[in-house]
Amino acid sequence: MSYELTIVPKQPPPVSFGGRLMDSIRSYTLGPHNLKDKAIAPYYSGAATGSGQLVNEFTAFLVSAWYDGINQLSSDVAKMPCNLMIRRPNGGSDPFIASRTYKLLKFSPNPEMRSMVFRRTLMTNALVYGSGYAEIERDGAKRPFYLWHLLSKRVQPFTDEGMILDGRESPLRYRVDGEDIVEAQDMIHLQGLSLDGVQGFNLVWLAREILGLALASQQFAASFFGQGTRFGGVLSSELQDLDDDQKEEIRAEIEKLHK
């Protein structure tokens, strides 16, 4: 016995007025582009990837392996002892408890952070952006008073051509938020792997393709399982009824196609 099957596509749900309004606004704003287009990716502070995913320093943390790796490394470094030591005249050293710098490193670098949080945040920025920064605030006697963490994307190291500072020509300086200048002696700079010994590699940018692939796979899997792992559509037959053997044959063919 022969039979013919036709697939009737599942009809999409009607679009609400709010949905049509948002589509109109998006179309007016982006024109023929969408948020995955490489042409507009730089304007959203991210790198477009071959998978179509937009990858930046924040979306990278949606990849669980990336999040766990950064968390483990930065937290383990933050747990390590961080003591200011003073040398003995006859050799050896002791914790320099009398120094304010000892308290900054050991307990609280500023009124807003404890030492472990400060060091973990500094290390996280160094791992993600390639460099971690903290500005040294000094008192009237030029002694360290507070240590203030700076988000790495706010800081740009540069050399000031033609300037001489402390006998050094073209000294290394830091521009914060594109305006304020901080001298090297007032900046803690935790450097990652680099080619110039100053600015470390941005690991998110280097790993953007594998991170984009992970994000795309994650999104696909979530949608796949969220839809019950079944394809849409309805199978209908011109025959009035199908016997059990015919149903089993159809089921086997569909499983063979989708496995």
C-alpha positions as CSV (number, residue, x, y, z in Angstrom):
1,M,0.0,0.0,0.0
2,S,1.4,3.4,-0.9
3,Y,0.5,6.7,0.8
4,E,1.5,10.3,0.5
5,L,2.4,12.7,3.3
6,T,2.4,16.5,3.3
7,I,3.9,18.7,6.0
8,V,1.8,21.6,7.1
9,P,4.1,24.3,8.6
10,K,3.2,25.5,12.1
11,Q,1.8,29.0,11.9
12,P,3.7,31.7,13.8
13,P,1.8,33.4,16.7
14,P,0.4,36.8,15.9
15,V,2.7,39.7,16.6
16,S,1.4,42.1,19.3
17,F,1.1,45.9,18.8
18,G,4.1,46.4,21.1
19,G,6.1,43.9,19.1
20,R,5.3,45.7,15.9
21,L,6.2,49.0,17.5
22,M,9.6,47.7,18.7
23,D,10.3,46.2,15.2
24,S,9.6,49.6,13.6
25,I,11.9,51.4,16.0
26,R,14.7,48.9,15.5
27,S,14.3,49.1,11.7
28,Y,14.4,52.9,11.8
29,T,17.5,52.9,14.0
30,L,19.5,50.1,12.4
31,G,18.2,50.3,8.9
32,P,19.2,47.1,7.0
33,H,21.5,46.0,9.7
34,N,20.9,43.9,12.8
35,L,22.8,43.7,16.1
36,K,25.0,40.8,14.8
37,D,26.3,42.7,11.8
38,K,30.1,43.3,11.8
39,A,29.4,46.8,10.5
40,I,27.8,48.0,13.7
41,A,29.6,45.8,16.2
42,P,32.3,48.4,17.2
43,Y,29.6,50.8,18.2
44,Y,28.3,48.3,20.8
45,S,31.7,47.9,22.4
46,G,32.3,44.3,21.1
47,A,33.9,42.2,18.4
48,A,31.7,40.5,15.8
49,T,32.6,36.9,15.3
50,G,32.1,34.3,12.6
51,S,29.3,32.7,14.7
52,G,27.3,35.9,14.5
53,Q,27.7,36.5,18.3
54,L,28.8,39.9,19.7
55,V,31.6,39.3,22.1
56,N,32.9,41.8,24.7
57,E,34.3,41.8,28.2
58,F,30.8,41.4,29.7
59,T,29.2,38.9,27.4
60,A,32.3,36.7,27.7
61,F,31.3,35.9,31.3
62,L,28.1,34.2,30.0
63,V,30.4,31.3,29.0
64,S,30.6,29.3,32.2
65,A,34.1,28.0,31.5
66,W,35.5,31.5,31.0
67,Y,33.7,32.8,34.2
68,D,35.0,29.9,36.2
69,G,38.6,30.3,34.9
70,I,38.7,34.0,35.7
71,N,37.1,33.5,39.1
72,Q,39.5,30.7,40.1
73,L,42.6,32.5,39.1
74,S,41.7,35.9,40.5
75,S,40.3,34.5,43.8
76,D,43.4,32.2,44.4
77,V,45.7,35.2,43.8
78,A,43.6,37.3,46.2
79,K,43.9,34.6,48.9
80,M,47.7,34.7,48.9
81,P,49.5,36.6,51.8
82,C,50.2,40.2,51.0
83,N,52.5,41.7,53.6
84,L,54.8,44.7,53.5
85,M,58.2,43.6,54.9
86,I,61.1,45.5,56.4
87,R,64.7,44.2,56.4
88,R,66.6,43.5,59.6
89,P,70.1,45.0,59.8
90,N,71.6,41.6,60.3
91,G,69.6,39.8,57.6
92,G,66.0,38.5,57.4
93,S,62.9,40.6,57.4
94,D,59.8,41.3,59.5
95,P,56.3,42.6,58.8
96,F,56.4,46.4,58.7
97,I,53.3,46.8,60.8
98,A,54.1,50.5,61.6
99,S,53.8,51.5,58.0
100,R,50.4,52.7,56.6
101,T,51.2,50.9,53.4
102,Y,51.1,47.6,55.4
103,K,47.5,48.3,56.4
104,L,46.6,49.3,52.9
105,L,47.8,46.0,51.5
106,K,46.8,43.8,54.3
107,F,43.4,45.0,55.4
108,S,41.8,47.8,53.4
109,P,43.2,49.8,50.5
110,N,40.4,52.4,50.6
111,P,37.1,52.9,52.5
112,E,35.1,51.0,49.8
113,M,37.0,47.8,49.5
114,R,38.7,45.1,51.7
115,S,42.1,43.9,50.6
116,M,40.9,40.6,49.1
117,V,38.2,42.2,47.0
118,F,40.7,44.9,45.8
119,R,43.3,42.3,44.7
120,R,40.7,40.0,43.1
121,T,39.3,42.9,41.1
122,L,42.7,44.1,40.1
123,M,43.6,40.5,38.9
124,T,40.3,40.1,37.1
125,N,40.9,43.3,35.1
126,A,44.5,42.1,34.3
127,L,43.2,38.7,33.0
128,V,40.4,40.1,31.0
129,Y,41.8,43.4,29.6
130,G,45.5,42.5,29.8
131,S,46.2,45.2,32.4
132,G,45.0,46.0,35.9
133,Y,45.2,49.5,37.3
134,A,45.0,51.2,40.7
135,E,45.7,54.9,41.4
136,I,47.8,55.7,44.5
137,E,46.4,58.6,46.4
138,R,49.1,60.3,48.6
139,D,49.0,62.5,51.7
140,G,50.8,65.8,52.2
141,A,54.1,64.0,52.9
142,K,53.7,62.0,49.6
143,R,53.0,58.8,51.5
144,P,50.4,56.3,50.1
145,F,47.1,57.2,51.7
146,Y,44.6,55.2,49.6
147,L,44.7,52.8,46.7
148,W,41.8,53.2,44.2
149,H,41.0,50.6,41.6
150,L,40.4,51.8,38.1
151,L,38.4,49.9,35.4
152,S,41.0,49.0,32.8
153,K,39.0,50.4,29.9
154,R,39.2,53.8,31.5
155,V,43.1,53.9,31.4
156,Q,45.4,54.4,28.5
157,P,49.2,54.2,29.1
158,F,51.3,56.5,26.9
159,T,54.7,58.1,26.7
160,D,54.9,61.8,26.7
161,E,57.3,62.8,23.8
162,G,59.7,65.6,24.6
163,M,58.9,65.6,28.4
164,I,61.6,65.0,31.0
165,L,60.6,63.7,34.4
166,D,63.0,62.7,37.2
167,G,65.8,62.6,34.5
168,R,63.8,60.3,32.2
169,E,62.9,61.5,28.7
170,S,59.5,60.5,27.3
171,P,58.3,59.0,30.6
172,L,55.5,56.5,30.9
173,R,52.3,58.2,32.0
174,Y,48.6,57.2,32.2
175,R,45.5,59.0,30.8
176,V,42.3,58.3,32.7
177,D,38.9,58.8,31.1
178,G,40.8,60.6,28.2
179,E,41.5,63.6,30.4
180,D,43.3,63.2,33.7
181,I,47.0,62.4,33.7
182,V,48.5,60.1,36.3
183,E,52.3,59.7,36.6
184,A,53.8,56.2,36.7
185,Q,54.9,56.5,40.3
186,D,51.2,57.1,41.3
187,M,49.8,54.1,39.4
188,I,49.9,50.4,40.2
189,H,50.0,48.7,36.9
190,L,49.5,44.9,36.8
191,Q,50.6,43.9,33.4
192,G,49.6,40.8,31.4
193,L,51.5,39.2,28.5
194,S,52.4,41.8,26.0
195,L,54.8,42.7,23.1
196,D,55.8,46.1,24.4
197,G,56.1,45.4,28.1
198,V,53.4,48.0,28.8
199,Q,50.0,47.2,27.5
200,G,48.9,43.5,27.9
201,F,46.9,41.6,25.3
202,N,43.1,41.8,25.7
203,L,42.3,38.1,26.1
204,V,38.6,38.6,25.2
205,W,39.6,40.0,21.9
206,L,42.2,37.2,21.3
207,A,39.7,34.5,22.2
208,R,36.7,36.2,20.6
209,E,36.0,33.4,18.0
210,I,36.0,30.5,20.5
211,L,33.9,32.6,22.9
212,G,31.5,33.5,20.1
213,L,31.2,29.8,19.2
214,A,30.5,28.9,22.8
215,L,27.8,31.6,23.1
216,A,26.2,30.5,19.9
217,S,26.2,26.8,20.9
218,Q,24.8,27.8,24.3
219,Q,22.0,29.8,22.7
220,F,21.2,27.1,20.2
221,A,21.0,24.4,22.9
222,A,18.8,26.5,25.1
223,S,16.4,27.2,22.2
224,F,16.5,23.5,21.1
225,F,15.6,22.1,24.5
226,G,13.2,25.0,25.3
227,Q,11.1,23.9,22.3
228,G,10.9,20.3,23.5
229,T,13.7,19.1,21.1
230,R,11.0,18.7,18.4
231,F,10.7,20.3,15.0
232,G,7.6,22.3,14.2
233,G,4.9,21.1,11.8
234,V,2.1,18.7,11.4
235,L,2.1,15.5,9.4
236,S,-1.2,14.7,7.5
237,S,-2.1,11.9,5.2
238,E,-4.6,11.6,2.4
239,L,-5.6,8.2,3.8
240,Q,-8.4,8.0,6.3
241,D,-6.4,5.9,8.8
242,L,-2.9,4.6,9.2
243,D,-2.3,1.2,10.7
244,D,0.4,0.6,13.3
245,D,3.0,-0.7,10.8
246,Q,2.6,2.5,8.7
247,K,2.9,4.7,11.8
248,E,6.0,2.9,12.9
249,E,7.6,3.2,9.5
250,I,7.0,6.9,9.4
251,R,8.4,7.3,12.9
252,A,11.5,5.4,12.0
253,E,12.1,7.5,8.9
254,I,11.8,10.7,10.9
255,E,14.2,9.5,13.6
256,K,16.7,8.4,11.0
257,L,16.6,11.8,9.4
258,H,17.0,13.8,12.6
259,K,19.4,11.7,14.6
